[in-house]
Amino acid sequence: MKDVLLTRYSLLPFLYTLFHRAHLQGDTVARPLFFEFPWDVATLGLDKQFLWGRSLLVTPVLEPGVDSVTGYVPRGVWYDFYTGSSVNSSGEMLKMSAPLEHLNLHVREGAILPTQKPGTTSEVTRGNPLRLIVALSSSATAWGDLFWDDGESLDTFERGSYSYLVFNVTQNIFTSTVLHASTEATEVTIDTLSIFGVREPPSKVLLNGQEKPFSYLDNQVLTVSNLGLSLSQGFSLQWL
């Protein structure tokens, strides 16, 4: 259970950004699948799964004493949150392993999720480095954003005491653009970039034009670590 709780803490930056969008635009944070897939009639009766935002599919275990769960995966490419392995679904029910320490999470293609090394409290977590999870679409693009403030003060958006970043991937180039900056952002770093769905092993990875070491796994996951980039600075990363 501790592992599952730490997973929740690691997702706080993503969840916090969803609440910002709810405040700004009225978006829902947790939503049923038919909100995102209204043309898919199979989603209309689903009440045992839900999405965080448009891009994180949660398939919880709701029955006692079982170690697997069957869930619906809408059409498209979805990535295992933990491993980055892909599922190319035609819109089907899938049986998933679900031991006690594991919560089934899948990231929708085309999404970029800001996550953070988890601590045992939200305050401890806030000081830890960030990891950005990039889930490439079938056309090798992705988009995401991050809202960041001090986590305590009221009306930070109205007062401008926040940072807002937009992430984008196109043509094998990841870019982070700072649209609004605050002093709190200088205290947090982006440490790791994990890119799911990189079809060919790269020969090199360039961070702002400088070559960086990387790892590439057989399940098409490219990882670049030890970036040490301040949240207040934009950057680009390219793989060739």
Backbone as CSV, one residue per row, in Angstrom:
resi,resn,N_x,N_y,N_z,CA_x,CA_y,CA_z,C_x,C_y,C_z
1,MET,0.831,-1.211,0.000,0.000,0.000,0.000,0.861,1.255,0.000
2,LYS,2.017,1.158,0.663,2.915,2.316,0.666,3.366,2.648,-0.758
3,ASP,3.649,1.604,-1.552,4.072,1.840,-2.935,3.001,2.602,-3.707
4,VAL,1.732,2.221,-3.507,0.647,2.882,-4.217,0.510,4.331,-3.760
5,LEU,0.648,4.571,-2.461,0.561,5.939,-1.946,1.704,6.804,-2.482
6,LEU,2.898,6.228,-2.584,4.027,6.984,-3.124,3.808,7.302,-4.608
7,THR,3.157,6.393,-5.315,2.810,6.681,-6.713,1.905,7.903,-6.786
8,ARG,0.948,7.974,-5.870,0.052,9.143,-5.840,0.844,10.422,-5.577
9,TYR,1.792,10.367,-4.639,2.613,11.549,-4.367,3.445,11.930,-5.591
10,SER,3.916,10.943,-6.344,4.731,11.251,-7.521,3.920,11.974,-8.584
11,LEU,2.596,11.788,-8.570,1.724,12.404,-9.566,1.187,13.773,-9.136
12,LEU,1.594,14.275,-7.987,1.059,15.551,-7.497,1.261,16.712,-8.475
13,PRO,2.407,16.858,-9.138,2.529,17.978,-10.097,1.498,17.900,-11.225
14,PHE,1.244,16.705,-11.709,0.238,16.511,-12.760,-1.148,16.841,-12.224
15,LEU,-1.467,16.340,-11.031,-2.781,16.580,-10.439,-2.979,18.062,-10.128
16,TYR,-1.942,18.709,-9.613,-2.014,20.131,-9.272,-2.293,20.964,-10.518
17,THR,-1.658,20.578,-11.638,-1.886,21.282,-12.896,-3.317,21.087,-13.383
18,LEU,-3.868,19.891,-13.181,-5.261,19.648,-13.556,-6.204,20.540,-12.747
19,PHE,-5.919,20.720,-11.470,-6.755,21.605,-10.657,-6.624,23.065,-11.117
20,HIS,-5.443,23.448,-11.559,-5.278,24.793,-12.123,-6.165,24.965,-13.346
21,ARG,-6.170,23.969,-14.226,-7.000,24.051,-15.420,-8.486,24.048,-15.063
22,ALA,-8.843,23.330,-14.002,-10.232,23.342,-13.541,-10.614,24.738,-13.049
23,HIS,-9.691,25.391,-12.339,-9.929,26.742,-11.834,-10.023,27.752,-12.975
24,LEU,-9.181,27.579,-13.973,-9.081,28.565,-15.043,-10.142,28.372,-16.120
25,GLN,-10.402,27.110,-16.473,-11.243,26.836,-17.632,-12.479,25.987,-17.310
26,GLY,-12.581,25.507,-16.079,-13.721,24.673,-15.735,-13.573,23.221,-16.141
27,ASP,-12.359,22.794,-16.521,-12.146,21.390,-16.864,-12.373,20.498,-15.651
28,THR,-12.814,19.271,-15.892,-12.921,18.312,-14.801,-11.558,17.684,-14.537
29,VAL,-11.307,17.349,-13.285,-10.044,16.711,-12.909,-10.158,15.205,-13.118
30,ALA,-11.040,14.555,-12.362,-11.368,13.153,-12.603,-12.597,13.115,-13.503
31,ARG,-12.566,12.259,-14.522,-13.676,12.248,-15.467,-13.951,10.831,-15.970
32,PRO,-15.189,10.529,-16.292,-15.505,9.232,-16.879,-14.949,9.123,-18.289
33,LEU,-14.797,7.901,-18.754,-14.177,7.703,-20.060,-14.997,8.306,-21.190
34,PHE,-16.336,8.307,-21.038,-17.138,8.820,-22.155,-16.992,10.330,-22.334
35,PHE,-16.445,11.039,-21.340,-16.140,12.458,-21.532,-15.103,12.647,-22.641
36,GLU,-14.135,11.752,-22.692,-13.056,11.855,-23.672,-13.330,11.058,-24.943
37,PHE,-14.188,10.046,-24.834,-14.463,9.183,-25.980,-15.974,9.064,-26.196
38,PRO,-16.653,10.200,-26.451,-18.113,10.165,-26.561,-18.624,9.364,-27.754
39,TRP,-17.778,9.179,-28.776,-18.182,8.416,-29.956,-18.073,6.908,-29.721
40,ASP,-17.415,6.492,-28.648,-17.213,5.076,-28.350,-18.328,4.611,-27.411
41,VAL,-19.307,3.914,-27.945,-20.467,3.518,-27.138,-20.085,2.570,-26.015
42,ALA,-18.947,1.885,-26.151,-18.513,0.962,-25.102,-18.168,1.684,-23.806
43,THR,-17.872,2.982,-23.884,-17.504,3.727,-22.674,-18.718,4.226,-21.894
44,LEU,-19.903,4.193,-22.503,-21.065,4.833,-21.887,-21.478,4.167,-20.577
45,GLY,-21.274,2.857,-20.458,-21.689,2.160,-19.248,-20.565,1.866,-18.282
46,LEU,-19.387,2.404,-18.527,-18.241,2.101,-17.657,-18.283,2.950,-16.391
47,ASP,-18.309,2.295,-15.236,-18.313,3.036,-13.970,-17.256,2.511,-12.996
48,LYS,-16.318,1.681,-13.483,-15.279,1.127,-12.622,-13.885,1.560,-13.040
49,GLN,-13.818,2.498,-13.971,-12.556,3.121,-14.369,-12.792,4.620,-14.505
50,PHE,-11.708,5.381,-14.490,-11.826,6.819,-14.686,-10.512,7.370,-15.208
51,LEU,-10.567,8.598,-15.659,-9.383,9.305,-16.147,-9.035,10.449,-15.213
52,TRP,-7.727,10.713,-15.078,-7.279,11.998,-14.539,-6.979,12.871,-15.752
53,GLY,-7.735,13.966,-15.886,-7.581,14.777,-17.070,-7.975,13.979,-18.290
54,ARG,-7.270,14.214,-19.373,-7.565,13.480,-20.601,-6.581,12.352,-20.855
55,SER,-5.574,12.206,-19.983,-4.446,11.383,-20.400,-3.984,10.295,-19.436
56,LEU,-4.563,10.169,-18.260,-4.128,9.099,-17.347,-5.322,8.213,-17.016
57,LEU,-5.269,6.968,-17.459,-6.349,6.001,-17.265,-6.081,5.193,-16.004
58,VAL,-7.034,5.207,-15.082,-6.907,4.493,-13.808,-7.871,3.315,-13.822
59,THR,-7.335,2.118,-13.583,-8.150,0.900,-13.530,-7.982,0.276,-12.151
60,PRO,-8.804,0.663,-11.177,-8.629,0.185,-9.799,-9.225,-1.213,-9.607
61,VAL,-8.787,-1.862,-8.544,-9.380,-3.126,-8.117,-10.484,-2.810,-7.109
62,LEU,-11.680,-3.271,-7.396,-12.829,-2.969,-6.544,-13.441,-4.224,-5.922
63,GLU,-12.831,-5.377,-6.185,-13.314,-6.638,-5.616,-12.299,-7.161,-4.611
64,PRO,-12.758,-7.753,-3.497,-11.822,-8.281,-2.493,-11.178,-9.587,-2.944
65,GLY,-9.921,-9.776,-2.553,-9.256,-11.059,-2.713,-8.874,-11.439,-4.122
66,VAL,-8.791,-10.477,-5.055,-8.408,-10.810,-6.431,-7.032,-10.233,-6.737
67,ASP,-6.339,-10.821,-7.701,-5.020,-10.315,-8.093,-4.977,-9.932,-9.566
68,SER,-6.147,-9.713,-10.169,-6.219,-9.230,-11.536,-7.488,-8.408,-11.692
69,VAL,-7.513,-7.599,-12.733,-8.672,-6.760,-12.995,-8.848,-6.643,-14.510
70,THR,-10.088,-6.596,-14.946,-10.379,-6.431,-16.362,-10.873,-5.010,-16.604
71,GLY,-10.240,-4.330,-17.535,-10.599,-2.948,-17.811,-10.662,-2.688,-19.295
72,TYR,-11.375,-1.640,-19.652,-11.522,-1.255,-21.055,-10.424,-0.265,-21.421
73,VAL,-9.794,-0.500,-22.550,-8.757,0.400,-23.068,-9.265,0.967,-24.395
74,PRO,-9.580,2.264,-24.450,-10.101,2.850,-25.688,-9.109,2.750,-26.837
75,ARG,-9.631,2.944,-28.032,-8.803,2.834,-29.233,-7.621,3.804,-29.186
76,GLY,-6.468,3.305,-29.578,-5.270,4.123,-29.625,-4.114,3.461,-28.899
77,VAL,-3.014,4.181,-28.804,-1.821,3.690,-28.112,-1.835,4.194,-26.675
78,TRP,-1.661,3.274,-25.735,-1.565,3.587,-24.309,-0.279,2.980,-23.773
79,TYR,0.328,3.662,-22.809,1.603,3.208,-22.259,1.460,2.895,-20.773
80,ASP,2.076,1.790,-20.372,2.134,1.470,-18.953,2.892,2.578,-18.225
81,PHE,2.281,3.145,-17.199,2.872,4.282,-16.485,4.239,3.932,-15.900
82,TYR,4.410,2.704,-15.449,5.625,2.317,-14.728,6.759,1.898,-15.668
83,THR,6.432,1.184,-16.737,7.468,0.609,-17.596,7.597,1.302,-18.946
84,GLY,6.536,1.958,-19.403,6.554,2.575,-20.716,6.216,1.634,-21.848
85,SER,5.930,0.357,-21.533,5.536,-0.583,-22.582,4.180,-0.176,-23.151
86,SER,4.002,-0.360,-24.454,2.821,0.159,-25.120,1.768,-0.916,-25.350
87,VAL,0.516,-0.446,-25.391,-0.622,-1.273,-25.779,-1.336,-0.536,-26.902
88,ASN,-1.378,-1.160,-28.069,-2.082,-0.562,-29.202,-3.464,-1.195,-29.260
89,SER,-4.443,-0.490,-28.705,-5.774,-1.061,-28.520,-6.699,-0.702,-29.674
90,SER,-7.538,-1.646,-30.010,-8.580,-1.395,-31.001,-9.883,-0.983,-30.327
91,GLY,-9.822,-0.790,-28.981,-11.009,-0.543,-28.180,-11.501,-1.856,-27.631
92,GLU,-10.856,-2.344,-26.572,-11.107,-3.704,-26.100,-10.937,-3.817,-24.595
93,MET,-11.526,-4.896,-24.047,-11.363,-5.219,-22.639,-10.071,-6.015,-22.473
94,LEU,-9.239,-5.621,-21.507,-7.980,-6.307,-21.257,-7.903,-6.763,-19.806
95,LYS,-7.400,-7.975,-19.589,-7.168,-8.468,-18.238,-5.775,-8.037,-17.797
96,MET,-5.693,-7.382,-16.645,-4.428,-6.830,-16.159,-4.083,-7.436,-14.812
97,SER,-2.817,-7.741,-14.633,-2.349,-8.207,-13.330,-2.481,-7.084,-12.312
98,ALA,-2.948,-7.421,-11.105,-3.178,-6.384,-10.098,-2.859,-6.901,-8.700
99,PRO,-1.578,-7.160,-8.424,-1.212,-7.515,-7.048,-1.438,-6.335,-6.116
100,LEU,-1.405,-6.584,-4.825,-1.787,-5.571,-3.847,-0.976,-4.287,-3.975
101,GLU,0.314,-4.413,-4.337,1.182,-3.235,-4.369,1.148,-2.493,-5.698
102,HIS,0.233,-2.895,-6.595,0.258,-2.332,-7.948,-1.107,-1.772,-8.336
103,LEU,-1.102,-0.530,-8.804,-2.306,0.104,-9.338,-2.114,0.303,-10.833
104,ASN,-3.046,-0.215,-11.621,-2.902,-0.131,-13.076,-3.166,1.287,-13.575
105,LEU,-2.131,1.883,-14.153,-2.189,3.230,-14.726,-1.662,3.182,-16.150
106,HIS,-2.362,3.819,-17.070,-1.909,3.885,-18.452,-1.961,5.331,-18.947
107,VAL,-0.920,5.720,-19.664,-0.788,7.085,-20.170,-1.207,7.106,-21.636
108,ARG,-2.078,8.032,-21.959,-2.593,8.145,-23.320,-1.537,8.723,-24.257
109,GLU,-1.502,8.210,-25.460,-0.545,8.722,-26.452,-0.745,10.226,-26.666
110,GLY,0.364,10.905,-26.881,0.330,12.340,-27.120,0.382,13.196,-25.872
111,ALA,0.530,12.569,-24.699,0.522,13.315,-23.436,1.935,13.450,-22.866
112,ILE,2.145,14.518,-22.107,3.375,14.696,-21.325,2.966,14.947,-19.886
113,LEU,3.398,14.067,-18.986,3.004,14.150,-17.584,4.174,14.617,-16.726
114,PRO,4.022,15.710,-15.980,5.046,16.085,-15.006,4.866,15.277,-13.729
115,THR,5.888,14.566,-13.318,5.857,13.795,-12.076,7.061,14.202,-11.228
116,GLN,7.107,13.677,-10.011,8.145,14.090,-9.071,8.575,12.909,-8.215
117,LYS,9.842,12.875,-7.859,10.301,11.834,-6.941,9.508,11.967,-5.647
118,PRO,8.795,10.900,-5.227,7.886,11.041,-4.091,8.601,11.040,-2.746
119,GLY,8.051,11.809,-1.815,8.451,11.764,-0.418,7.285,11.255,0.411
120,THR,7.458,11.240,1.716,6.400,10.704,2.582,5.327,11.737,2.915
121,THR,5.562,13.003,2.537,4.534,14.045,2.668,4.594,14.915,1.424
122,SER,3.547,15.690,1.205,3.553,16.583,0.046,4.625,17.656,0.187
123,GLU,4.897,18.096,1.416,5.919,19.126,1.627,7.305,18.598,1.271
124,VAL,7.604,17.373,1.683,8.900,16.770,1.348,8.993,16.538,-0.158
125,THR,7.904,16.084,-0.756,7.898,15.804,-2.190,8.196,17.054,-2.995
126,ARG,7.679,18.201,-2.569,7.816,19.440,-3.346,9.267,19.833,-3.592
127,GLY,10.163,19.419,-2.731,11.559,19.785,-2.911,12.346,18.824,-3.780
128,ASN,11.708,17.734,-4.184,12.414,16.719,-4.966,12.426,17.064,-6.452
129,PRO,13.371,16.501,-7.201,13.447,16.787,-8.635,12.274,16.187,-9.405
130,LEU,12.010,16.766,-10.566,10.914,16.341,-11.418,11.375,15.332,-12.460
131,ARG,10.420,14.484,-12.849,10.613,13.579,-13.982,9.454,13.808,-14.942
132,LEU,9.770,14.089,-16.194,8.747,14.296,-17.206,8.571,13.009,-18.007
133,ILE,7.330,12.529,-18.079,7.006,11.325,-18.845,6.357,11.762,-20.157
134,VAL,6.994,11.406,-21.246,6.512,11.763,-22.581,5.959,10.512,-23.243
135,ALA,4.682,10.533,-23.603,4.034,9.405,-24.272,3.778,9.799,-25.726
136,LEU,4.652,9.379,-26.613,4.559,9.809,-27.997,3.321,9.227,-28.676
137,SER,2.696,10.035,-29.521,1.565,9.568,-30.312,2.078,8.744,-31.490
138,SER,1.160,8.172,-32.265,1.556,7.388,-33.437,2.269,8.255,-34.467
139,SER,2.062,9.570,-34.409,2.776,10.500,-35.293,3.983,11.133,-34.606
140,ALA,4.374,10.573,-33.445,5.578,10.994,-32.707,5.497,12.427,-32.200
141,THR,4.312,12.832,-31.751,4.137,14.150,-31.145,3.593,13.986,-29.730
142,ALA,3.703,15.039,-28.929,3.162,15.023,-27.565,3.079,16.450,-27.048
143,TRP,2.202,16.642,-26.050,2.021,17.966,-25.454,1.649,17.806,-23.979
144,GLY,2.092,18.766,-23.158,1.725,18.787,-21.749,2.037,20.132,-21.150
145,ASP,1.648,20.317,-19.891,1.929,21.586,-19.231,2.129,21.358,-17.739
146,LEU,2.583,22.403,-17.065,2.843,22.348,-15.622,2.567,23.701,-14.995
147,PHE,1.723,23.699,-13.964,1.485,24.888,-13.150,2.191,24.680,-11.823
148,TRP,2.938,25.701,-11.366,3.735,25.555,-10.152,3.675,26.849,-9.338
149,ASP,3.301,26.726,-8.070,3.394,27.877,-7.158,3.947,27.387,-5.828
150,ASP,3.784,28.173,-4.763,4.394,27.763,-3.494,3.602,26.681,-2.768
151,GLY,2.446,26.320,-3.297,1.673,25.233,-2.718,0.882,25.582,-1.481
152,GLU,0.940,26.827,-1.053,0.263,27.193,0.193,-0.583,28.460,0.066
153,SER,-0.070,29.464,-0.610,-0.726,30.771,-0.643,-2.012,30.734,-1.469
154,LEU,-2.908,31.650,-1.147,-4.149,31.784,-1.888,-3.981,32.763,-3.046
155,ASP,-4.798,32.566,-4.075,-4.879,33.504,-5.200,-3.540,33.729,-5.901
156,THR,-2.722,32.684,-5.982,-1.409,32.852,-6.624,-1.545,33.144,-8.115
157,PHE,-2.545,32.567,-8.763,-2.727,32.840,-10.188,-3.126,34.296,-10.400
158,GLU,-4.080,34.770,-9.594,-4.548,36.145,-9.735,-3.438,37.150,-9.439
159,ARG,-2.532,36.803,-8.521,-1.441,37.713,-8.159,-0.202,37.530,-9.032
160,GLY,-0.217,36.519,-9.885,0.935,36.268,-10.745,2.096,35.586,-10.053
161,SER,1.845,35.000,-8.873,2.925,34.338,-8.126,2.978,32.850,-8.463
162,TYR,3.251,32.560,-9.709,3.252,31.167,-10.165,4.152,31.040,-11.389
163,SER,4.444,29.804,-11.727,5.139,29.507,-12.977,4.248,28.605,-13.818
164,TYR,4.318,28.803,-15.125,3.551,27.960,-16.036,4.440,27.594,-17.210
165,LEU,4.568,26.295,-17.442,5.431,25.780,-18.498,4.606,24.942,-19.466
166,VAL,4.980,24.989,-20.718,4.361,24.157,-21.753,5.441,23.269,-22.358
167,PHE,5.122,21.983,-22.487,6.040,21.010,-23.073,5.481,20.539,-24.415
168,ASN,6.381,20.341,-25.375,5.937,19.942,-26.703,6.992,19.061,-27.357
169,VAL,6.533,18.063,-28.101,7.443,17.218,-28.874,6.969,17.181,-30.312
170,THR,7.878,17.448,-31.217,7.624,17.278,-32.644,8.962,17.063,-33.336
171,GLN,8.985,16.155,-34.318,10.181,15.856,-35.110,11.386,15.535,-34.225
172,ASN,11.160,14.676,-33.222,12.232,14.196,-32.337,12.880,15.304,-31.506
173,ILE,12.159,16.389,-31.299,12.680,17.480,-30.467,11.683,17.777,-29.351
174,PHE,12.142,17.652,-28.120,11.347,18.033,-26.950,11.709,19.467,-26.582
175,THR,10.701,20.314,-26.390,10.958,21.681,-25.955,10.158,21.994,-24.698
176,SER,10.783,22.684,-23.791,10.134,23.201,-22.588,10.153,24.722,-22.679
177,THR,8.972,25.332,-22.653,8.851,26.777,-22.804,8.231,27.363,-21.542
178,VAL,8.896,28.336,-20.939,8.390,28.990,-19.739,7.542,30.182,-20.166
179,LEU,6.235,30.093,-19.932,5.338,31.182,-20.305,5.156,32.190,-19.175
180,HIS,5.394,31.749,-17.945,5.310,32.656,-16.790,6.220,32.092,-15.712
181,ALA,6.972,32.957,-15.049,7.968,32.489,-14.076,7.778,33.158,-12.729
182,SER,8.127,32.428,-11.674,8.127,32.955,-10.311,9.368,32.451,-9.587
183,THR,9.643,33.020,-8.434,10.860,32.656,-7.707,10.819,31.218,-7.209
184,GLU,9.613,30.665,-6.939,9.522,29.297,-6.434,10.091,28.291,-7.427
185,ALA,9.992,28.603,-8.710,10.441,27.667,-9.736,11.955,27.487,-9.730
186,THR,12.696,28.463,-9.217,14.156,28.351,-9.215,14.645,27.311,-8.218
187,GLU,13.766,26.886,-7.291,14.171,25.939,-6.256,13.940,24.489,-6.655
188,VAL,13.368,24.244,-7.827,13.045,22.887,-8.269,13.748,22.609,-9.583
189,THR,14.222,21.372,-9.769,14.923,21.011,-10.991,14.195,19.886,-11.729
190,ILE,14.378,19.875,-13.026,13.949,18.747,-13.855,15.151,17.834,-14.003
191,ASP,15.030,16.615,-13.484,16.172,15.703,-13.447,16.143,14.672,-14.566
192,THR,14.941,14.187,-14.911,14.842,13.037,-15.826,13.766,13.268,-16.872
193,LEU,14.055,12.832,-18.073,13.092,12.839,-19.166,12.961,11.399,-19.655
194,SER,11.754,10.837,-19.545,11.491,9.488,-20.035,10.533,9.586,-21.214
195,ILE,10.969,9.105,-22.366,10.190,9.236,-23.592,9.745,7.852,-24.032
196,PHE,8.441,7.629,-24.000,7.857,6.343,-24.368,7.517,6.347,-25.862
197,GLY,7.830,5.241,-26.539,7.432,5.095,-27.932,8.443,5.598,-28.947
198,VAL,9.720,5.650,-28.566,10.785,6.016,-29.517,11.118,4.766,-30.327
199,ARG,10.744,4.743,-31.580,10.737,3.496,-32.337,12.116,2.989,-32.725
200,GLU,13.069,3.897,-32.918,14.418,3.494,-33.323,15.428,3.923,-32.260
201,PRO,16.419,3.088,-31.972,17.445,3.475,-30.996,18.205,4.717,-31.474
202,PRO,18.273,5.764,-30.664,19.010,6.968,-31.087,20.517,6.723,-31.088
203,SER,21.213,7.450,-31.937,22.676,7.393,-31.926,23.252,8.428,-30.969
204,LYS,22.505,9.526,-30.763,22.946,10.549,-29.816,21.746,11.359,-29.332
205,VAL,21.920,11.992,-28.180,20.913,12.884,-27.607,21.593,14.214,-27.305
206,LEU,20.955,15.308,-27.731,21.523,16.639,-27.544,20.623,17.469,-26.638
207,LEU,21.199,18.011,-25.575,20.499,18.929,-24.680,21.025,20.331,-24.942
208,ASN,20.168,21.183,-25.479,20.586,22.538,-25.873,21.844,22.501,-26.735
209,GLY,21.903,21.482,-27.602,23.029,21.363,-28.525,24.215,20.590,-28.000
210,GLN,24.203,20.250,-26.702,25.322,19.523,-26.110,24.949,18.057,-25.924
211,GLU,25.857,17.169,-26.278,25.570,15.737,-26.209,25.421,15.260,-24.764
212,LYS,24.432,14.397,-24.530,24.165,13.872,-23.190,24.095,12.347,-23.240
213,PRO,24.543,11.666,-22.164,24.366,10.211,-22.103,22.889,9.854,-21.945
214,PHE,22.534,8.663,-22.413,21.138,8.244,-22.368,21.068,6.729,-22.300
215,SER,19.875,6.225,-22.021,19.634,4.785,-22.092,18.423,4.539,-22.975
216,TYR,18.434,3.380,-23.629,17.324,3.002,-24.513,17.022,1.533,-24.292
217,LEU,15.755,1.234,-24.003,15.350,-0.130,-23.709,14.605,-0.745,-24.890
218,ASP,14.512,-2.067,-24.875,13.862,-2.785,-25.962,12.377,-2.454,-26.099
219,ASN,11.755,-1.972,-25.009,10.337,-1.596,-25.105,10.154,-0.164,-25.598
220,GLN,11.202,0.365,-26.230,11.166,1.664,-26.923,11.046,2.850,-25.963
221,VAL,11.735,2.751,-24.829,11.763,3.831,-23.855,13.157,4.468,-23.849
222,LEU,13.198,5.748,-24.138,14.426,6.533,-24.085,14.437,7.332,-22.793
223,THR,15.524,7.245,-22.029,15.624,7.954,-20.755,16.905,8.773,-20.716
224,VAL,16.762,10.037,-20.350,17.907,10.922,-20.163,17.844,11.428,-18.722
225,SER,18.874,11.149,-17.947,18.874,11.474,-16.519,19.931,12.524,-16.194
226,ASN,19.912,12.951,-14.933,20.889,13.922,-14.423,20.910,15.208,-15.245
227,LEU,19.719,15.684,-15.598,19.634,16.913,-16.371,19.955,18.141,-15.516
228,GLY,19.435,18.182,-14.287,19.731,19.283,-13.383,19.285,20.643,-13.881
229,LEU,18.145,20.687,-14.570,17.667,21.929,-15.163,16.685,22.627,-14.233
230,SER,16.899,23.913,-14.002,15.959,24.683,-13.204,14.616,24.760,-13.913
231,LEU,13.547,24.687,-13.125,12.200,24.784,-13.683,11.963,26.146,-14.321
232,SER,12.778,27.126,-13.977,12.580,28.485,-14.486,13.245,28.730,-15.831
233,GLN,13.922,27.714,-16.388,14.602,27.917,-17.656,14.056,26.964,-18.721
234,GLY,13.824,27.496,-19.915,13.418,26.655,-21.016,14.601,25.883,-21.574
235,PHE,14.294,24.800,-22.284,15.370,24.007,-22.879,14.801,23.174,-24.025
236,SER,15.691,22.613,-24.814,15.312,21.692,-25.864,16.186,20.465,-25.802
237,LEU,15.598,19.322,-26.128,16.329,18.065,-26.150,15.971,17.323,-27.432
238,GLN,16.978,16.916,-28.155,16.781,16.280,-29.453,17.457,14.918,-29.476
239,TRP,16.785,13.940,-30.068,17.428,12.639,-30.253,17.527,12.338,-31.747
240,LEU,18.706,11.797,-32.127,19.030,11.583,-33.545,19.368,10.121,-33.794
